[in-house]
Amino acid sequence: MPTELRVLNPATEELVATVPAATPADVDAAVARAATAQTAWAAAAPADRARLLRRFAAVVDAHTEELALLEVREAGHTIGNARWEAGNVRDLLDYAAGGVERLNGRQIPVPGGLDVTLLEPLGVIGVIAPWNFPMPIAAWAFAPALAAGNAVLLKPAETTPLTALRLAELALEAGLPAHLLQVLPGEGPVAGNALVEHPGVAKIVFTGSTRTGKTIMARAADQVKRLTLELGGKSPNIVFADADVEAAAAAAPMAFLDNSGQDCCARTRILVQRAVHDRFLELLAPAVEATVVGDPLDERTQMGPLISRAQLDRVRSYVPETAEAVRGKAPEGPGFWFPPTVLTGVPEDAPCAVEEIFGPVAVVLPFEDEADAIRLANATPYGLSGSIWTRDVGRALRASRAVRAGNLSVNSHSSVRYWTPFGGFRQSGLGRELGPDALTAFTETKNVFIST
Ligand code: NAD
């Protein structure tokens, strides 16, 4: 069991920091401290909780550039994306603070009495986060969890603990009580598993691969532990012949290249109606080839490196050198670079067409008609996101109803907005985050009947 985590800059392979790795004993001590802090926090006036969360948001806002630069160094994100991510944490905290004041139960008058429905905080929440959007994805969970009166133990991914640690410091600077938001950097099967198995942790919010999600679900079963799972995806980008093909082709590259394709909502299955297939490819190819890949700190850069050598090896394993493909350019190294790649002429059930690669790789598959498009769109075990490009409103509605996924967009690739619910169908997850009901997911509903 390693005693420390080594954080490498993915763009240079330079060592950025070493961080002690939490042990199960550390997790145990953290749970005890969090439980004490949570009791006082849950008893505080809602307006006081909301005020402190808004102050936390303001402190994050004041440190946007510092957080963004840290994100660039630990995750290799482009500076523009990293600034957006810090801003998203601020917005999530502000939005959750607003939710505190709306988190009321209800009363139902009935003959002979009154039913009073209470929404009680769960207690200590374990948040297990991935490396692909370290700051926002952690905040999707910790902002509403704190707002609803819980304490949070956040275990960031092994490769990206630094922004999480800094956010916890900023929480203290903003005046949040000690031990209410603690960060436990560590190995997934050690510190992460200790959170899952700890009887003092009421709920796990896990974001990561479907494989790990299944392990966590099985381990949590013994205590019937509450779970929210945000898992993998292989999302379709469906382009019908009646679409604005120029607009669809212009938007397609960044829909799978953003964050170097390390995005659970990446539109990596580009399904194009046969009548416009060749035209679409003619437009797509030069745009993919022209993608600016390189130094994440250069404001002109559109795509940075992959997170790690392991991820680079994984992506390479899906793309044989001989494959028929459109390829962009990427630096040689050091750093974990892979060029933007669009595979063509692959069978629709090839591993690269149905498995999540989590890199800058998409496939283009032709389809015949609407029914064929829907069949292909649903032909993976996932169901997270998807896009539908058409000028026909009826078709847009029919396709939106027929694609089995939690977050769809029409003539756009927007997936995650903090004010709308987000989550997956099928093996892409369980439960929803974000949106107006985000706080409720961190409460238990209790009904009290008062007899008159
Ligand atoms: P991962 O499953 O390898 O790791 C995610 C987290 O789980 C890490 O913190 C890791 O340390 C921890 N972990 C690993 N094994 C564990 C165990 N046995 N018990 C407890 N914790 C454990 O995923 P990753 O490679 O970091 O992230 C990429 C994946 O995340 C992709 O599949 C992507 O689609 C998915 N993802 C999903 C969403 C969503 O909202 N649906 C968002 C972002 C990423």
Boltz pocket constraint, residues with backbone or C-beta under 6 A from the ligand:
constraints:
  - pocket:
      binder: B
      contacts: [[A, 128], [A, 129], [A, 130], [A, 131], [A, 132], [A, 133], [A, 137], [A, 155], [A, 156], [A, 157], [A, 158], [A, 186], [A, 187], [A, 188], [A, 189], [A, 190], [A, 191], [A, 192], [A, 193], [A, 196], [A, 207], [A, 208], [A, 209], [A, 210], [A, 211], [A, 212], [A, 213], [A, 215], [A, 216], [A, 229], [A, 230], [A, 231], [A, 232], [A, 233], [A, 263], [A, 264], [A, 356], [A, 358], [A, 384], [A, 424], [A, 428], [A, 429]]
      max_distance: 6.0
